[in-house]
Amino acid sequence: MNKFLMKTIFVALILSLAVPFLCFAGKTVPLSPINGKDTQLIISGKEKTYYMLSKDNPIKIKLEGPAKLEMITRLVMKRDNSAEGIYSIKVTEENKIVKLYSTTTSKSDASFKSINFIPGKSRKFSIDVPTGIHMYEFSLDAKDFSMAALKFGVNSKNKKNRSSEVDLQPLIYDKVVTAVIKEKLITYYTSSNQKNVQIRVVGPTKLQIIGRLNFDSAMKGKQKYSVSVWENDSRIVMKPLTTTKSLGITYQDMMDVVPGKPDKINLDIPAGEHIYKFKLEETAAHSIAFKFSIPKKDLNNEE
């Protein structure tokens, strides 16, 4: 065996042993647990690897921080289950509770490749991992269910590669909804005729608004609508927009509407504190879902 081939094998071996500790900056990458039987799910025609968590067999993950550990969970449901499933995932380190995530779900359109059960709709939570090496243990608490399927990912918190944007939560909104986009769960805030979204921003900064018009069963094809932005009693922007239904995207919490394709609005915010109200106008739609963000550096405006 020549020296080049031996060196290649040696490097590959080192990398394979190091997988539990690898954090790829700026990108979430899959992470395999120390234990836990893997299983394949068929989601939108593609195979995804999950790990089975049972009440009797906790799953252990070892990784190095600082990082963000992200988990997608799916309750394992019998085919004759008709009601919602209620369950909790408890995360501990050295017998101390790091996170207790409780949620509800129902049967999804996904399927298991080799077992005769139905995966619940995906739910997602995350843990901020501090500096150093950590061993986390995941356990399941569910009265009427014995298993869940988990998928793990890790994202580095290297300062040079952190996201340059940070999300803002509005002061007032109608509902919080979660959009499921290729297994990613993204939080939006709805504005309706009954309750407009209001958000506080401290400038100078640039506010990015992403809006998804919510289509009901009577709305077909392209839809025109407008978003107006108000400060006190003055309208500062009126933005006409056009959109169509998004394909393959749903809300977990609002099944009677279909999200529209996203439209983006950017606002230059002057210095000082501002409270803006966002109104949906000139449309048959009853609501719109918003997501707000500003450059992370501008959080210093609060000081």
SENU-151579 format. One record per atom (N, C-alpha, C): x, y, z. Coordinates in steps of 0.05 Angstrom, whole numbers, plus 5000, padded with zeros to 4 digits. Example, Ala and Ser with C-alpha at 12.3 -4.5 7.8 and 13.67 -1.06 7.14 Angstrom:
<nodes>
526448865156
524649105156
526449345156
525749555142
527349795143
525850015157
</nodes>
This chain:
<nodes>
501749765000
500050005000
501850255000
501350444981
503150674979
502450875001
504351065005
504151255028
501751435025
501151514999
498851694995
496151565003
495851314995
493351165002
493151135032
495351065045
495351025074
494551285088
495651515078
495051775090
492051845086
490951785063
488151835057
486351685076
486951425080
485351255098
485551355126
487851435135
488251535162
486551795167
486551975148
485052225151
482052165152
481151985134
478351905134
477451785160
479251615172
478651495198
478451695220
480251885221
480152095241
477552265239
476752335214
474352485210
471952325219
471852065213
469451905220
469251885250
471451865265
471351855294
470552115306
471152335292
470652605303
467852705298
466152555283
463552655275
461852775298
461652645322
460052755343
460953035351
463353115346
464353365355
464453585333
463853505308
464153705287
461953905287
462654165284
460754385281
461554535256
459854535236
460554665211
459354945213
461055155213
460155425218
458155515198
455955645208
453955765191
452155565177
452255315183
450655115169
449854905189
447254825189
446254605205
446854345191
448254165205
448953905193
447853685211
447153455199
446153235215
448153135236
447053045258
448652945281
447652675289
449352475292
448552205300
448852175330
446852055344
447152005372
449151775378
449951755403
451751535411
450251265410
447651275417
445951035416
443351105402
441550915400
439050965386
438950835359
436950675354
436650535329
435650725307
437050735284
436250905263
433850785248
432250955236
429950865220
429551065198
428450975176
428051145152
425151235150
424751495146
422051605141
421951695112
419651665100
419151755073
417552015076
418752245068
417552505071
417652645044
415252695033
415052815006
416752654985
416752394988
418152214969
421052174974
422152304995
425052285001
425452145027
427651985029
428251845053
429852025072
429052035098
430352185119
430951995142
433352025153
434151855176
433451985202
431951835219
431251905246
432251695265
432151755291
432951555311
430751515330
430251255337
427951175353
428551225383
426751365396
426851415425
424551275438
425051095456
422950965471
423051045500
420850985515
420851055543
423050925559
423650675551
425650515566
428550565557
428950695534
431650725524
432151015515
433151185533
433851455526
436051465505
436151685490
438151725470
440251925481
442851875475
444952045484
446352175461
446952435464
448352585444
450852715457
453152705444
455552825454
456453035433
456953275442
457853485423
459453705438
460853865422
462454085433
461154345427
460954525447
459954795443
462154995441
461555245435
458855345433
457455265406
454955195408
453455105384
450455115391
448955085370
446055065373
445254785364
444154635383
443154355377
440254365370
439554275347
436754285337
435654005335
433153975345
431853715344
429153735330
428653545312
425953505300
424853255312
422453265323
421153035335
418652965321
418152705320
415652595308
414652375326
412352405338
411152195354
410551955337
411051705347
410451465332
407651385339
405851395320
402951355325
401951105311
400050965324
398750735311
396850835289
396350655270
394650735247
391850795256
390950675278
388150735287
387950965306
390251105311
390051355327
388551565312
386551685324
385151895311
385452165326
385952155352
386152395368
388952515366
389252755376
391952865378
393652715398
396252715394
398152595412
399452815429
399652765455
400952955473
403452815484
405752955482
408152835492
410253045500
412252955515
414453135524
417053005519
419053165512
421853075509
423453215531
424653055549
426253175570
429153135563
430653355566
433553355560
435053405586
436853225593
438353245618
441353235613
442853355631
445753325631
446653285660
447853055665
448752985692
446353005712
444052895703
441552885719
440253155724
441253365711
439953625713
438353685688
435953785691
434253835668
435254085653
435954045628
436754265610
434354385595
432554205588
430254295572
427954095576
425554195578
423154025578
421254135557
421053985535
419554085512
416953925511
414654055513
412053925512
410454025489
409053845475
407653935451
405353735445
403853805425
401753625414
402153585385
401153365374
401453315345
399153135336
399053095310
397052905298
398452765275
397152565264
398352405243
399152575218
401452525207
402452665184
402052505158
402852625136
402752475110
405252315105
407252335123
409752185120
409251895128
411251725124
410951435131
413651325139
413651115155
416050965161
416550765139
419050725132
419750535111
419350245118
419950185144
419949895151
418249825175
416850005188
415149935210
412250025205
410349885216
407549935210
406250145229
407550375230
406450595246
406350845228
405151055239
404951315225
406551525240
408351675228
409651895242
407752125247
407952245271
406452485276
407652725260
406152945259
407253185246
409653275262
411553385247
414153465259
413853695278
415353685299
415553895319
418553945323
419354195328
422154265329
422754435354
425054375367
426054545388
429054545387
430254725402
433254745401
434354795429
436954755431
438454805456
440954965449
441455175464
443955325462
446055175478
448055075465
450154915478
452555095486
453155115512
455355285520
458155165512
460155325516
462955235510
463654975525
465154805512
465954555524
464554315512
465254075522
464153825513
461853745531
459553675519
457153615534
455953345526
454753215545
453252965540
450353005548
448553005529
445753045535
444252785532
442252745549
440652505548
437752585543
436452465523
433752525515
431852295524
429752365538
427852155546
424952245538
423252045536
420452095526
418452065549
416652255551
414352235569
411852265554
410252045551
407752055537
405851845548
403551935557
401651755570
400751525552
400051585528
398751395510
400551295487
403151375488
404951305466
407651205478
408951025464
411350915475
413950985460
413651105436
416051175420
415751435406
418051555400
418251795383
420651765366
420651895343
422951895324
424152175325
426852185329
428252435331
430352465310
430752715301
432852775282
434453005294
437152995293
438853185306
440553345285
440953595291
442653755274
444153945292
446554035283
448054225300
449054455282
449054695294
449954925280
451955075297
454355125286
456455255301
455655535309
456655625332
456255905341
458756065339
460455995319
462856155314
462056445308
463156635323
462256915320
462557015291
464656925277
465057025250
462956935231
461456725238
459556605219
456656625229
456256765250
453456795260
451756945240
449156885240
447357025222
447457325227
447357475206
447457765208
444757885215
442657725215
439957825220
438857695246
437057845260
435757745284
432757805281
431157605289
428257625287
427157805309
425057955303
423658115323
420858005328
419957995353
417257915359
415558155363
413158165349
411458395351
410358435380
409458685386
408158745411
405358635411
403958655388
401158565385
400958415359
399358195360
398858035336
396357875340
395157775319
392757615321
393357325331
395157185316
395956915323
398956875317
400056675331
402756575324
402256325307
403456305284
403156065267
405955955260
406155695255
408655575248
408455455220
410055555202
410155455175
412155225173
411255005160
413054775156
414054795128
416754845125
417954875099
420354685097
420054465082
422054265079
423154175106
421354115124
422054015151
423154235170
423454485160
424154705177
421654835187
421654915212
419355045224
419955335229
418355515217
418855795217
416455945229
416956115249
414856255263
414056505249
411356545245
410256785234
408156895253
407457145249
405457285266
403257395247
400757325252
398657405234
397457675241
396757815220
395258065223
392558025209
390358095223
387758055211
386158305213
383658295202
381858535204
381158595233
381258385250
380458425278
382858525295
385258445288
387658535304
390058565286
391058815283
393358865267
395958815282
397958725268
400658695280
401758965286
403058985310
404559225317
407259145327
409359285319
412059215326
413659465334
415359425354
417159645364
419859605352
420959825341
423659825329
425160065338
427760035344
429460255352
431460305330
431260535317
433060595295
435560755304
437360805284
437060755256
437560455249
435960355231
436360075223
434660025198
434859785187
433259705164
431559475173
428959505173
427059295181
426259135156
426658875158
425858695136
423258555144
421258585126
418658455131
418158245110
417558005118
416757795099
413857735105
412157755084
409357705088
408357475070
406557315081
405257105066
402157145068
400857215046
397957235046
396756965051
394656955067
393356695074
390956645057
391156435040
389056365021
386956195035
384356275033
382256095041
381255935017
379255765021
378355575000
377155724976
376155964980
374856114958
376856264941
379356284949
381256454934
382856284914
382756364889
384056204868
386056384852
388156254841
389956394824
391456624837
392256814821
393757044831
391957224847
393057324869
391457504886
393057764891
391657984886
392858244892
392058334920
393958464933
393358574960
395358794966
394858944987
396659154995
397259135025
399659225033
400359245061
400959535066
399559645086
400159925094
401559925121
403360115125
404860135150
404260415162
403460405188
402560645201
404260695226
404860955231
406061035256
404261245268
403261195292
401161365304
398761355285
397861585276
395561595257
396461665229
399061645223
400061715197
400861465181
399961445157
400761215140
403361295126
405461135131
408061205119
408761045094
407460815091
407960645067
405360515059
404860495033
402660325022
403960165000
404159905004
405659734985
403759534971
403159574945
401559384930
403159134922
401958894925
403358644921
401558444906
402758244895
401358024882
402657764889
401057554894
402157294902
400357074893
401356824895
399856584890
400356394913
398956174914
399255974935
402055854934
403155794958
405655644959
405055344956
406955204944
406654914940
408154764962
406854584975
408154414995
408754545021
407554775027
407954915052
405354935067
405354865093
402954875109
403555015136
401455095149
401655185177
400854955195
402454925217
401754715236
399154795251
398755055255
396755145274
394255265261
394255275234
392055405220
391655255194
390155035196
389854855173
387754935153
386155145160
383955225142
384855425121
387455505121
388555685100
391155565089
391855665065
394355585052
396155835051
398655825059
400456055058
401056135029
401156385023
401956484997
404956484995
405956524970
408856554967
409756814980
412156814991
413057045007
413557294990
412757525001
413457784991
415057935011
416958095002
418858225020
418558535018
418558655041
418558955043
420859035061
422459235052
424559345069
423859635076
424159695102
423659965112
426160085125
426960325116
429060465130
427960605154
428960525178
427860635203
429660855213
428561095217
430261315228
430961275257
432761445267
433761415295
431361445315
431761305337
429661325358
427761085359
425961095378
424060875382
421560925365
420660715352
418260735334
416460495339
413860535338
411960315339
410260335313
410460125298
409160115272
406859915272
404659985258
402359815255
402159725226
401659465221
401559355194
398659265188
397559375167
394759315159
394659175132
392958975130
392458835105
390058985091
390459055066
388359205052
388059115023
385859185011
385259144982
385458844974
384158674990
384258394985
381858254997
381158014986
379057854997
380057685020
382757665023
383857505045
383257625072
382957455092
382257545119
384757595137
387057485128
389457525145
391957495128
394157575141
396857545129
398757475151
400757315145
402857235164
405457385159
406557505181
408957675178
411257545194
413657605184
416157545198
417957795196
419057875219
420558125220
423458075228
425358225217
428158195225
429558465221
431758495236
433558725232
436458625233
438458775223
441258695226
441958665256
443358455262
444058395290
445658625303
447358755287
448958975298
447259205309
444759225298
443059455307
441659405333
442059165345
440959125372
442259305392
444659405385
445959595403
444459865405
442559905387
440960155389
439360175415
438859935427
437359925452
438860045475
441560055474
443260135496
443260435500
</nodes>
